[in-house]
Amino acid sequence: MVKIQKLPSGQLVITIPKLLAEYEGLKKGVELEFKKHKDGFLLEIKKKGVKTEDR
């Protein structure tokens, strides 16, 4: 289940299930683009995040 959380700063953060992120190879820092769809939104991966091993 995707959740929207509000940080103390007021910023909204979307969380996705860990299993889905692992399946898609998503890491911290990945940029996603929202696209409007007739039934809601679609997310498109725009830029992969930096792997923690590469830092």
N, C-alpha and C positions, 0 to 999 in steps of 0.2 A: 504494500500500500504506500502510495506517495503521500507525504505530509508536508504541510507548510507550518513553519515555526517562526515565532517572532523573538528576535534577540533583544536584550535590554536596551540596545541602541535604537531599536525601532525597525531595524532592517529585517526583511522577511527572507527566510532560507527554505529552499525545497530539499527534502530528503527523499532518497529512493532506497528500495531494499538492497542490502549488501549483495545478495545473490545476483540481482540484475546488474549492478555495477561491475561485479567480477566477471560476469558473462560477457559484458560489452567492453571490458578492459578500461573502465572509467576510473580515474584517479582524481585526487584533489587538484583543483585548478582547471578542470576541463570546462570549456565554454560550450554552452548549449544555446540554440536559437529556438524561440517559440514561434510556431506557425499556427495561425487560426485554422480550425477545421470545423466543419458544420456541426460536429458533436462535441467540440471542446478545443483542445490544443494538441499539437504534435511537437515533439522535441527533436531537433536535429543537432548532431554533434558537429561543432564548427572547428574546434581546436583542442587537441589532446593536451592533457596536463603534463607537467614535468614529472618524470618518475623520481621517487624519493632516492633511489640508488644513484641518480645522476646529479644530485645536488652537492 
